[in-house]
């Protein structure tokens, strides 16, 4: 019998352990659970029918759809380029590698408003690159969906790269070397040997970036503005409705965004719990 058991049963937790649990749970409740419960209760105050009535309005529906499809496009691009970046950082040694690795985390450190300003300075219609794209390719970046996607890519870039890096670094090279000895090319080795082991971290990173993109406001409001039915995303719609003192519409959209984000987080947690081959 150990010190942690009494007559075959676990010993009661010490006062310090109970105090630590109570402190952590209280902090979690005050910071997360209570605010989330309040906004969900307020959003559903008129019933699900009332919430759906708000969301079926053309402006609200357009804002939600714009947020979803731009976030989806961003997630696909991020999955590809984030994986490629992680592969380069892990498998190659080159001058400036450490600096590049540090720069990847920069979007986590700077205000997203700054990201929006950088894109406006680069792609604004009065700037050289923005004017050239508009005149020669007919492509408008600022105050249009392409600007939203670029802003989301900047803000969420680290998610996939940082999810893939540790898994890729831990992979044994035996199977890759064996495939190379029988004549398989680099691309074939990556597709048939490396990629299956990276599928889970790529998926989780992409889903987390999608969830993060749904609620992005700072960069979007600078790059896309607040133009209903054109460049207004769900988060910007909530801001606009709050300014218009239409709390009912703002909370209804907020509830939908919370449900989407929470569902994605649960899916990520489920995927991470699944056994997978290293």
PADREN-249911 format. One record per residue: residue number from 1; residue in one letter; x, y, z of N, C-alpha, C, CB in turn. Coordinates in steps of 0.05 Angstrom, whole numbers, always signed. Glycine has a CB too. Example, Ala and Ser with C-alpha at 12.3 -4.5 7.8 and 13.67 -1.06 7.14 Angstrom:
num; residuo; n.u; n.v; n.w; ca.u; ca.v; ca.w; c.u; c.v; c.w; cb.u; cb.v; cb.w
1; a; +264; -114; +156; +246; -90; +156; +264; -66; +156; +226; -89; +181 $
2; s; +257; -45; +142; +273; -21; +143; +258; +1; +157; +282; -12; +114 $
This chain:
num; residuo; n.u; n.v; n.w; ca.u; ca.v; ca.w; c.u; c.v; c.w; cb.u; cb.v; cb.w
1; x; +17; -24; +0; +0; +0; +0; +18; +25; +0; -19; +0; +25 $
2; x; +12; +43; -18; +28; +68; -20; +16; +89; -3; +30; +77; -49 $
3; x; +31; +111; +0; +22; +134; +15; -2; +147; +3; +44; +154; +18 $
4; x; -7; +143; -23; -30; +155; -37; -55; +139; -35; -23; +160; -65 $
5; x; -55; +117; -21; -79; +100; -19; -85; +95; +10; -75; +74; -33 $
6; x; -111; +92; +16; -121; +86; +42; -141; +64; +40; -133; +111; +56 $
7; x; -133; +40; +49; -150; +16; +47; -159; +11; +18; -175; +20; +65 $
8; x; -139; +13; +0; -145; +7; -28; -157; +30; -43; -163; -16; -29 $
9; x; -162; +53; -31; -174; +76; -44; -154; +98; -46; -200; +85; -30 $
10; x; -156; +115; -66; -138; +138; -68; -141; +156; -43; -143; +154; -93 $
11; x; -119; +166; -33; -120; +184; -10; -133; +210; -19; -92; +189; +2 $
12; x; -147; +224; +0; -158; +250; -7; -137; +270; -16; -173; +261; +17 $
13; x; -144; +287; -34; -125; +306; -44; -117; +326; -22; -136; +322; -68 $
14; x; -92; +335; -23; -83; +354; -2; -97; +381; -6; -53; +356; -4 $
15; x; -95; +397; +14; -108; +423; +13; -95; +440; -9; -105; +438; +40 $
16; x; -69; +438; -12; -55; +453; -33; -64; +445; -61; -25; +450; -31 $
17; x; -69; +418; -65; -78; +409; -91; -107; +419; -96; -78; +379; -92 $
18; x; -124; +418; -76; -151; +428; -79; -151; +458; -85; -168; +422; -54 $
19; x; -133; +473; -71; -132; +501; -75; -123; +508; -104; -113; +514; -55 $
20; x; -103; +492; -114; -94; +497; -141; -116; +491; -161; -69; +479; -147 $
21; x; -131; +470; -157; -153; +463; -176; -174; +485; -175; -165; +436; -169 $
22; x; -181; +493; -151; -202; +513; -148; -194; +540; -161; -209; +518; -119 $
23; x; -169; +547; -158; -159; +572; -170; -159; +570; -200; -130; +578; -160 $
24; x; -150; +548; -211; -149; +545; -240; -177; +545; -251; -134; +519; -248 $
25; x; -196; +530; -239; -223; +528; -249; -238; +555; -246; -238; +507; -234 $
26; x; -233; +569; -225; -245; +596; -221; -235; +615; -242; -239; +607; -193 $
27; x; -209; +615; -247; -198; +632; -268; -209; +626; -295; -167; +629; -269 $
28; x; -211; +600; -301; -223; +591; -327; -252; +600; -330; -220; +561; -330 $
29; x; -267; +597; -308; -295; +605; -309; -298; +635; -313; -309; +596; -283 $
30; x; -283; +651; -298; -286; +680; -300; -276; +690; -327; -270; +694; -278 $
31; x; -254; +679; -337; -243; +689; -362; -256; +678; -387; -214; +682; -362 $
32; x; -266; +653; -387; -276; +641; -411; -305; +633; -409; -260; +618; -418 $
33; x; -311; +616; -389; -337; +603; -389; -360; +622; -386; -338; +581; -367 $
34; x; -358; +640; -366; -380; +659; -361; -384; +678; -384; -374; +675; -336 $
35; x; -363; +691; -395; -368; +708; -418; -380; +693; -442; -342; +721; -427 $
36; x; -371; +669; -448; -382; +654; -470; -412; +647; -464; -366; +628; -474 $
37; x; -418; +639; -440; -445; +632; -433; -463; +656; -436; -447; +620; -405 $
38; x; -454; +679; -428; -470; +704; -429; -477; +711; -458; -456; +727; -415 $
39; x; -456; +710; -475; -462; +718; -503; -479; +698; -517; -435; +722; -518 $
40; x; -476; +672; -511; -494; +652; -523; -522; +656; -513; -484; +624; -516 $
41; x; -525; +661; -487; -552; +665; -476; -565; +690; -488; -551; +668; -445 $
42; x; -549; +711; -492; -560; +735; -504; -567; +731; -533; -540; +759; -501 $
43; x; -550; +716; -547; -556; +712; -576; -580; +694; -580; -532; +699; -589 $
44; x; -585; +676; -561; -608; +658; -564; -632; +667; -548; -600; +630; -555 $
45; x; -632; +692; -539; -653; +702; -522; -680; +700; -536; -648; +730; -514 $
46; x; -681; +706; -562; -706; +705; -577; -711; +678; -589; -706; +726; -598 $
47; x; -695; +658; -583; -698; +631; -595; -681; +628; -619; -727; +626; -601 $
48; x; -679; +603; -628; -663; +597; -652; -675; +610; -676; -661; +566; -656 $
49; x; -702; +611; -678; -715; +624; -700; -707; +653; -703; -744; +622; -698 $
50; x; -705; +667; -681; -697; +695; -681; -669; +698; -691; -700; +708; -654 $
51; x; -651; +680; -682; -623; +681; -690; -621; +676; -720; -607; +660; -675 $
52; x; -635; +656; -730; -635; +650; -759; -646; +673; -775; -650; +624; -765 $
53; x; -666; +687; -764; -678; +709; -777; -658; +731; -782; -701; +720; -762 $
54; x; -641; +736; -762; -620; +756; -766; -600; +747; -787; -605; +762; -739 $
55; x; -592; +722; -786; -571; +713; -804; -580; +709; -832; -560; +687; -793 $
56; x; -606; +708; -837; -615; +705; -864; -618; +732; -878; -642; +691; -865 $
57; x; -613; +754; -864; -613; +780; -877; -590; +781; -897; -610; +803; -856 $
58; x; -594; +793; -920; -573; +793; -941; -546; +802; -932; -582; +810; -964 $
59; x; -545; +823; -917; -518; +834; -908; -504; +814; -890; -522; +861; -894 $
60; x; -519; +803; -870; -507; +784; -851; -499; +759; -866; -527; +778; -829 $
61; x; -516; +749; -883; -509; +724; -898; -485; +728; -916; -533; +716; -915 $
62; x; -483; +751; -929; -460; +757; -946; -434; +759; -930; -465; +783; -961 $
63; x; -436; +771; -906; -412; +774; -889; -402; +747; -880; -418; +793; -865 $
64; x; -420; +730; -871; -413; +704; -861; -401; +687; -884; -437; +689; -849 $
65; x; -414; +687; -907; -404; +672; -929; -376; +681; -938; -423; +673; -953 $
66; x; -372; +707; -939; -346; +718; -946; -324; +709; -926; -346; +749; -947 $
67; x; -330; +709; -901; -311; +700; -881; -305; +670; -885; -322; +704; -853 $
68; x; -325; +654; -890; -321; +625; -893; -304; +618; -917; -347; +611; -894 $
69; x; -311; +629; -940; -297; +620; -964; -269; +632; -966; -312; +628; -989 $
70; x; -265; +656; -957; -237; +667; -957; -220; +652; -937; -238; +697; -950 $
71; x; -231; +645; -913; -216; +629; -894; -210; +601; -905; -232; +627; -868 $
72; x; -228; +590; -920; -223; +563; -932; -200; +565; -953; -248; +552; -945 $
73; x; -201; +585; -970; -179; +588; -990; -153; +592; -976; -185; +612; -1008 $
74; x; -153; +609; -955; -128; +614; -940; -118; +588; -928; -134; +635; -918 $
75; x; -136; +572; -916; -127; +547; -903; -114; +528; -922; -151; +534; -889 $
76; x; -124; +526; -946; -112; +508; -966; -84; +518; -974; -130; +507; -992 $
77; x; -82; +544; -980; -56; +555; -987; -37; +552; -964; -59; +585; -995 $
78; x; -46; +558; -940; -29; +556; -916; -20; +527; -912; -44; +566; -891 $
79; x; -37; +508; -917; -29; +480; -914; -6; +472; -932; -53; +461; -919 $
80; x; -8; +482; -957; +13; +475; -976; +39; +490; -970; +4; +482; -1005 $
81; x; +37; +517; -968; +61; +533; -964; +73; +530; -936; +55; +562; -970 $
82; x; +56; +526; -916; +66; +521; -889; +82; +495; -887; +44; +521; -869 $
83; x; +72; +474; -901; +86; +449; -901; +112; +451; -916; +69; +427; -914 $
84; x; +112; +465; -939; +137; +470; -954; +158; +485; -937; +131; +485; -980 $
85; x; +148; +505; -923; +167; +521; -906; +179; +504; -884; +152; +545; -894 $
86; x; +162; +488; -871; +172; +470; -850; +192; +451; -861; +149; +455; -837 $
87; x; +187; +440; -885; +206; +420; -897; +233; +433; -903; +193; +409; -923 $
88; x; +232; +458; -913; +257; +472; -919; +273; +477; -893; +252; +498; -934 $
89; x; +259; +486; -872; +272; +492; -847; +284; +468; -834; +253; +506; -828 $
90; x; +271; +445; -836; +280; +421; -822; +301; +406; -838; +256; +402; -817 $
91; x; +298; +404; -864; +315; +387; -880; +339; +401; -893; +298; +374; -902 $
92; x; +340; +427; -893; +362; +441; -906; +376; +460; -887; +352; +456; -930 $
93; x; +402; +464; -891; +417; +483; -876; +427; +504; -895; +441; +469; -861 $
94; x; +422; +529; -889; +430; +551; -907; +433; +577; -891; +408; +555; -929 $
95; x; +448; +596; -901; +452; +621; -886; +425; +636; -882; +471; +640; -901 $
96; x; +421; +646; -858; +396; +660; -852; +373; +642; -843; +388; +675; -875 $
97; x; +379; +616; -840; +357; +598; -832; +345; +605; -805; +368; +569; -831 $
98; x; +362; +612; -786; +353; +618; -759; +336; +644; -760; +376; +622; -739 $
99; x; +344; +663; -776; +329; +688; -778; +301; +682; -791; +344; +709; -795 $
100; x; +301; +665; -812; +276; +658; -825; +257; +644; -805; +281; +641; -849 $
101; x; +268; +626; -789; +252; +612; -769; +240; +632; -749; +269; +591; -755 $
102; x; +256; +652; -741; +246; +672; -722; +224; +689; -735; +268; +689; -712 $
103; x; +227; +696; -760; +208; +713; -774; +180; +700; -776; +218; +721; -802 $
104; x; +180; +673; -777; +155; +659; -780; +136; +665; -758; +159; +629; -782 $
105; x; +146; +669; -734; +129; +675; -711; +122; +705; -708; +143; +666; -685 $
106; x; +132; +721; -726; +127; +750; -724; +97; +757; -724; +141; +764; -747 $
107; x; +81; +744; -741; +52; +750; -740; +39; +747; -713; +37; +733; -760 $
108; x; +50; +730; -696; +40; +727; -669; +47; +751; -651; +50; +701; -656 $
109; x; +68; +765; -658; +79; +785; -641; +70; +814; -647; +109; +784; -642 $
110; x; +62; +819; -672; +55; +846; -680; +25; +849; -682; +68; +853; -707 $
111; x; +14; +873; -677; -15; +877; -680; -24; +871; -708; -23; +906; -672 $
112; x; -47; +859; -710; -57; +853; -737; -63; +878; -753; -81; +835; -735 $
113; x; -69; +900; -740; -72; +925; -754; -48; +933; -770; -79; +948; -734 $
114; x; -24; +927; -759; +1; +932; -773; +2; +916; -799; +25; +927; -755 $
115; x; -6; +891; -797; -6; +874; -821; -24; +886; -843; -16; +846; -814 $
116; x; -47; +897; -835; -65; +910; -854; -52; +934; -866; -91; +917; -841 $
117; x; -39; +950; -850; -26; +974; -860; -4; +967; -880; -15; +991; -837 $
118; x; +11; +946; -874; +33; +938; -892; +21; +930; -919; +48; +914; -880 $
119; x; -1; +916; -919; -13; +907; -945; -24; +931; -960; -35; +887; -940 $
120; x; -35; +950; -946; -45; +974; -960; -22; +990; -972; -61; +992; -940 $
121; x; +0; +992; -958; +23; +1007; -968; +34; +992; -993; +45; +1009; -947 $
122; x; +33; +966; -993; +44; +950; -1015; +25; +949; -1039; +51; +923; -1006 $
123; x; +0; +943; -1033; -19; +937; -1055; -41; +959; -1059; -33; +911; -1049 $
124; x; -39; +981; -1046; -59; +1002; -1049; -60; +1011; -1078; -52; +1026; -1031 $
125; x; -84; +1020; -1087; -87; +1028; -1115; -69; +1052; -1123; -116; +1035; -1120 $
126; x; -60; +1067; -1104; -43; +1090; -1110; -13; +1082; -1109; -48; +1112; -1091 $
127; x; -7; +1057; -1102; +20; +1047; -1100; +28; +1034; -1127; +24; +1028; -1077 $
128; x; +54; +1032; -1131; +64; +1023; -1157; +55; +994; -1163; +95; +1024; -1158 $
129; x; +58; +976; -1143; +50; +948; -1148; +20; +946; -1151; +60; +930; -1126 $
130; x; +5; +959; -1133; -24; +958; -1135; -35; +969; -1161; -37; +972; -1111 $
131; x; -24; +992; -1169; -33; +1004; -1194; -26; +986; -1218; -20; +1032; -1198 $
132; x; -3; +973; -1218; +5; +956; -1240; -13; +932; -1241; +34; +947; -1236 $
133; x; -20; +920; -1219; -38; +897; -1219; -65; +904; -1229; -40; +885; -1191 $
134; x; -75; +928; -1222; -101; +937; -1231; -102; +943; -1260; -110; +961; -1215 $
135; x; -81; +956; -1270; -81; +965; -1298; -74; +942; -1318; -61; +987; -1302 $
136; x; -57; +924; -1310; -48; +903; -1328; -62; +877; -1325; -18; +898; -1324 $
137; x; -71; +871; -1301; -84; +845; -1296; -113; +849; -1287; -70; +830; -1275 $
138; x; -122; +874; -1283; -149; +878; -1274; -154; +867; -1247; -169; +867; -1294 $
139; x; -133; +865; -1230; -136; +852; -1204; -135; +873; -1182; -113; +831; -1199 $
140; x; -157; +875; -1167; -158; +894; -1145; -153; +878; -1119; -186; +908; -1144 $
141; x; -133; +887; -1104; -126; +874; -1079; -140; +886; -1055; -96; +875; -1075 $
142; x; -136; +912; -1052; -147; +926; -1029; -177; +931; -1033; -132; +953; -1024 $
143; x; -193; +929; -1011; -222; +931; -1012; -235; +910; -1030; -230; +959; -1021 $
144; x; -223; +886; -1029; -232; +863; -1045; -224; +837; -1032; -222; +865; -1075 $
145; x; -236; +815; -1039; -229; +789; -1027; -199; +782; -1029; -245; +768; -1040 $
146; x; -185; +787; -1051; -156; +781; -1051; -141; +793; -1027; -144; +789; -1077 $
147; x; -148; +818; -1020; -135; +830; -997; -141; +816; -972; -143; +859; -996 $
148; x; -166; +807; -969; -174; +792; -945; -158; +766; -943; -204; +786; -945 $
149; x; -155; +752; -965; -140; +727; -964; -110; +732; -957; -142; +712; -991 $
150; x; -98; +753; -969; -71; +759; -963; -67; +766; -933; -61; +782; -980 $
151; x; -86; +782; -923; -84; +789; -894; -87; +764; -877; -106; +809; -887 $
152; x; -105; +746; -883; -108; +722; -868; -84; +704; -870; -133; +707; -877 $
153; x; -71; +702; -893; -47; +686; -897; -25; +697; -879; -38; +687; -926 $
154; x; -22; +723; -877; -1; +735; -861; -6; +728; -831; +0; +765; -865 $
155; x; -31; +732; -822; -37; +729; -794; -35; +700; -785; -66; +740; -789 $
156; x; -42; +681; -802; -44; +653; -794; -21; +636; -804; -69; +641; -803 $
157; x; -1; +648; -817; +21; +632; -829; +34; +613; -809; +41; +650; -841 $
158; x; +40; +621; -785; +55; +603; -767; +41; +577; -760; +62; +617; -742 $
159; x; +15; +575; -761; +0; +552; -751; +9; +526; -763; -30; +556; -755 $
160; x; +9; +524; -790; +16; +499; -803; +46; +493; -800; +8; +500; -832 $
161; x; +62; +514; -804; +91; +510; -803; +99; +499; -776; +105; +536; -809 $
162; x; +89; +511; -754; +97; +503; -728; +84; +476; -720; +89; +524; -707 $
163; x; +62; +469; -732; +51; +443; -726; +66; +420; -740; +21; +442; -735 $
164; x; +76; +426; -764; +90; +405; -780; +119; +402; -771; +89; +413; -809 $
165; x; +132; +423; -764; +161; +423; -758; +170; +401; -739; +170; +449; -747 $
166; x; +158; +399; -714; +168; +379; -696; +163; +350; -705; +155; +382; -669 $
167; x; +141; +345; -719; +136; +318; -729; +155; +311; -751; +106; +316; -739 $
168; x; +161; +330; -769; +180; +325; -790; +208; +320; -779; +180; +348; -810 $
169; x; +215; +336; -759; +242; +333; -747; +245; +306; -734; +248; +355; -727 $
170; x; +223; +294; -723; +225; +269; -709; +223; +245; -727; +203; +268; -689 $
171; x; +217; +248; -752; +214; +226; -771; +241; +212; -775; +202; +235; -797 $
172; x; +240; +185; -774; +264; +170; -781; +268; +171; -812; +261; +141; -772 $
173; x; +293; +171; -820; +299; +174; -849; +303; +146; -862; +325; +190; -852 $
174; x; +299; +124; -848; +305; +98; -859; +288; +92; -884; +300; +77; -838 $
175; x; +261; +97; -881; +244; +91; -904; +250; +109; -928; +215; +95; -896 $
176; x; +257; +134; -923; +264; +152; -945; +289; +142; -959; +268; +180; -935 $
177; x; +309; +134; -943; +334; +124; -955; +329; +98; -970; +355; +120; -933 $
178; x; +311; +81; -960; +305; +56; -974; +291; +62; -1000; +287; +38; -956 $
179; x; +273; +81; -1000; +259; +88; -1025; +278; +100; -1045; +237; +108; -1019 $
180; x; +298; +115; -1035; +318; +127; -1054; +335; +106; -1067; +335; +147; -1039 $
181; x; +341; +85; -1052; +359; +64; -1063; +345; +48; -1085; +367; +44; -1040 $
182; x; +319; +48; -1086; +305; +33; -1107; +297; +52; -1130; +281; +19; -1097 $
183; x; +308; +77; -1129; +304; +95; -1152; +281; +115; -1149; +299; +79; -1175 $
184; x; +269; +117; -1126; +247; +137; -1123; +259; +165; -1122; +231; +131; -1098 $
185; x; +245; +183; -1136; +254; +211; -1136; +246; +226; -1111; +242; +225; -1161 $
186; x; +256; +250; -1109; +250; +266; -1084; +220; +271; -1081; +265; +293; -1085 $
187; x; +207; +278; -1103; +178; +284; -1101; +163; +259; -1094; +168; +296; -1127 $
188; x; +170; +236; -1105; +156; +211; -1099; +161; +203; -1070; +166; +188; -1118 $
189; x; +185; +206; -1060; +191; +200; -1032; +174; +217; -1014; +221; +203; -1026 $
190; x; +173; +243; -1020; +157; +261; -1003; +127; +253; -1004; +161; +290; -1012 $
191; x; +117; +247; -1027; +88; +242; -1030; +81; +215; -1018; +80; +242; -1059 $
192; x; +98; +195; -1021; +90; +168; -1012; +101; +161; -984; +101; +148; -1032 $
193; x; +122; +174; -975; +133; +166; -949; +130; +188; -928; +163; +161; -952 $
194; x; +137; +213; -935; +136; +235; -915; +108; +245; -911; +155; +257; -924 $
195; x; +94; +251; -932; +68; +264; -930; +48; +249; -913; +57; +269; -957 $
196; x; +46; +223; -915; +26; +209; -898; +31; +213; -868; +27; +179; -904 $
197; x; +56; +215; -860; +63; +220; -832; +56; +248; -823; +92; +214; -826 $
198; x; +55; +266; -843; +50; +295; -837; +20; +302; -840; +66; +312; -854 $
199; x; +4; +283; -848; -24; +290; -854; -38; +301; -830; -39; +265; -864 $
200; x; -34; +289; -806; -48; +298; -782; -40; +326; -774; -43; +279; -760 $
201; x; -13; +332; -771; -6; +360; -764; -14; +380; -785; +23; +361; -759 $
202; x; -13; +373; -811; -22; +392; -831; -52; +398; -828; -17; +380; -860 $
203; x; -68; +377; -823; -97; +381; -819; -102; +398; -795; -111; +354; -817 $
204; x; -89; +392; -773; -94; +407; -748; -85; +436; -751; -81; +394; -724 $
205; x; -62; +441; -764; -53; +468; -768; -72; +483; -786; -25; +468; -780 $
206; x; -81; +471; -808; -100; +484; -826; -126; +490; -812; -105; +467; -851 $
207; x; -136; +472; -796; -162; +477; -782; -159; +499; -762; -171; +451; -768 $
208; x; -137; +500; -748; -132; +522; -728; -130; +549; -742; -108; +516; -712 $
209; x; -116; +549; -765; -114; +574; -780; -141; +583; -791; -94; +571; -803 $
210; x; -158; +564; -799; -185; +570; -808; -201; +582; -785; -199; +545; -819 $
211; x; -200; +570; -761; -214; +580; -738; -205; +608; -731; -211; +561; -714 $
212; x; -178; +612; -732; -167; +638; -726; -177; +659; -746; -137; +637; -725 $
213; x; -179; +651; -771; -186; +670; -792; -215; +679; -790; -181; +658; -819 $
214; x; -232; +662; -780; -261; +669; -778; -265; +694; -761; -277; +646; -766 $
215; x; -249; +697; -740; -253; +719; -722; -234; +743; -727; -250; +710; -695 $
216; x; -217; +742; -748; -198; +763; -752; -212; +790; -758; -179; +756; -775 $
217; x; -203; +811; -745; -215; +837; -749; -195; +858; -756; -229; +845; -723 $
218; x; -173; +861; -741; -155; +883; -745; -144; +886; -773; -132; +880; -726 $
219; x; -132; +865; -784; -121; +867; -811; -143; +871; -832; -104; +843; -817 $
220; x; -165; +858; -828; -187; +858; -847; -199; +886; -850; -208; +838; -841 $
221; x; -204; +899; -827; -218; +924; -828; -201; +945; -842; -225; +934; -800 $
222; x; -174; +942; -842; -156; +960; -856; -155; +953; -886; -128; +959; -844 $
223; x; -153; +928; -892; -149; +919; -920; -175; +919; -936; -137; +892; -920 $
224; x; -197; +910; -923; -222; +907; -938; -242; +929; -932; -234; +880; -931 $
225; x; -238; +943; -910; -258; +963; -903; -283; +951; -892; -264; +980; -927 $
226; x; -304; +966; -894; -330; +957; -883; -352; +962; -903; -336; +971; -856 $
227; x; -350; +949; -926; -369; +953; -948; -388; +930; -949; -353; +956; -975 $
228; x; -413; +934; -940; -433; +912; -940; -436; +900; -968; -460; +922; -930 $
229; x; -440; +874; -968; -445; +858; -992; -421; +858; -1011; -469; +869; -1007 $
230; x; -398; +868; -1002; -375; +868; -1019; -350; +859; -1005; -370; +896; -1031 $
231; x; -342; +873; -984; -317; +866; -970; -321; +865; -939; -296; +886; -976 $
232; x; -346; +863; -931; -352; +862; -902; -352; +833; -892; -379; +876; -896 $
233; x; -333; +826; -875; -332; +799; -863; -350; +798; -838; -303; +791; -857 $
234; x; -352; +774; -827; -369; +770; -804; -360; +787; -780; -370; +741; -796 $
235; x; -334; +787; -775; -323; +802; -752; -328; +832; -756; -294; +797; -748 $
236; x; -324; +842; -780; -328; +870; -785; -358; +877; -784; -317; +878; -813 $
237; x; -375; +858; -792; -404; +861; -790; -412; +865; -761; -419; +837; -802 $
238; x; -400; +848; -743; -406; +851; -714; -399; +879; -704; -392; +829; -698 $
239; x; -375; +888; -712; -366; +915; -704; -386; +936; -714; -338; +920; -715 $
240; x; -394; +933; -739; -413; +953; -750; -439; +953; -736; -417; +948; -780 $
241; x; -449; +930; -729; -475; +928; -716; -473; +940; -687; -485; +900; -715 $
242; x; -451; +936; -674; -447; +947; -648; -446; +978; -650; -420; +937; -635 $
243; x; -433; +988; -670; -432; +1017; -674; -460; +1028; -680; -413; +1025; -696 $
244; x; -477; +1012; -693; -504; +1020; -700; -523; +1015; -677; -513; +1006; -725 $
245; x; -513; +1005; -655; -529; +998; -631; -550; +976; -637; -543; +1023; -621 $
246; x; -542; +958; -655; -559; +935; -661; -547; +911; -648; -563; +931; -692 $
247; x; -549; +909; -622; -536; +888; -607; -547; +861; -614; -539; +893; -577 $
248; x; -573; +859; -621; -585; +833; -628; -571; +820; -652; -615; +837; -633 $
249; x; -566; +836; -672; -553; +825; -696; -524; +818; -690; -554; +845; -719 $
250; x; -511; +836; -674; -483; +831; -667; -479; +805; -651; -471; +855; -651 $
251; x; -496; +801; -631; -494; +777; -615; -501; +752; -631; -511; +779; -590 $
252; x; -521; +754; -649; -528; +731; -665; -505; +722; -682; -552; +738; -683 $
253; x; -491; +741; -696; -468; +733; -712; -446; +723; -694; -459; +757; -729 $
254; x; -442; +735; -671; -421; +726; -652; -426; +697; -644; -420; +744; -628 $
255; x; -451; +690; -638; -457; +662; -631; -450; +643; -653; -487; +660; -623 $
256; x; -456; +650; -677; -449; +632; -700; -419; +629; -703; -461; +643; -726 $
257; x; -405; +651; -700; -375; +650; -702; -364; +633; -680; -364; +678; -702 $
258; x; -375; +636; -656; -365; +620; -633; -371; +590; -638; -379; +629; -607 $
259; x; -394; +584; -648; -401; +556; -653; -382; +544; -674; -430; +553; -661 $
260; x; -376; +559; -695; -358; +549; -715; -330; +544; -704; -357; +569; -739 $
261; x; -320; +564; -689; -293; +562; -678; -292; +539; -658; -285; +588; -664 $
262; x; -312; +537; -641; -312; +515; -620; -314; +488; -634; -336; +519; -601 $
263; x; -330; +486; -654; -331; +460; -669; -305; +453; -681; -352; +462; -690 $
264; x; -290; +472; -692; -264; +467; -704; -244; +459; -683; -254; +491; -719 $
265; x; -245; +472; -660; -226; +465; -638; -232; +437; -628; -229; +485; -615 $
266; x; -257; +429; -626; -263; +402; -618; -254; +382; -639; -294; +399; -614 $
267; x; -256; +389; -664; -247; +371; -685; -216; +368; -684; -255; +381; -713 $
268; x; -202; +390; -680; -173; +389; -677; -165; +371; -653; -161; +417; -674 $
269; x; -179; +374; -631; -173; +358; -607; -178; +329; -613; -190; +367; -584 $
270; x; -199; +323; -627; -205; +295; -635; -183; +283; -652; -233; +293; -649 $
271; x; -175; +299; -672; -154; +289; -691; -128; +285; -676; -150; +309; -713 $
272; x; -121; +302; -657; -96; +299; -643; -96; +275; -624; -91; +324; -627 $
273; x; -120; +266; -617; -121; +243; -599; -120; +216; -614; -147; +244; -583 $
274; x; -123; +218; -641; -122; +193; -656; -94; +183; -659; -134; +198; -684 $
275; x; -90; +156; -657; -63; +145; -660; -55; +147; -689; -62; +115; -652 $
276; x; -29; +154; -693; -19; +156; -720; +10; +147; -719; -22; +184; -731 $
277; x; +18; +137; -742; +46; +127; -744; +65; +151; -747; +49; +108; -768 $
278; x; +87; +150; -732; +107; +170; -734; +124; +166; -759; +125; +171; -709 $
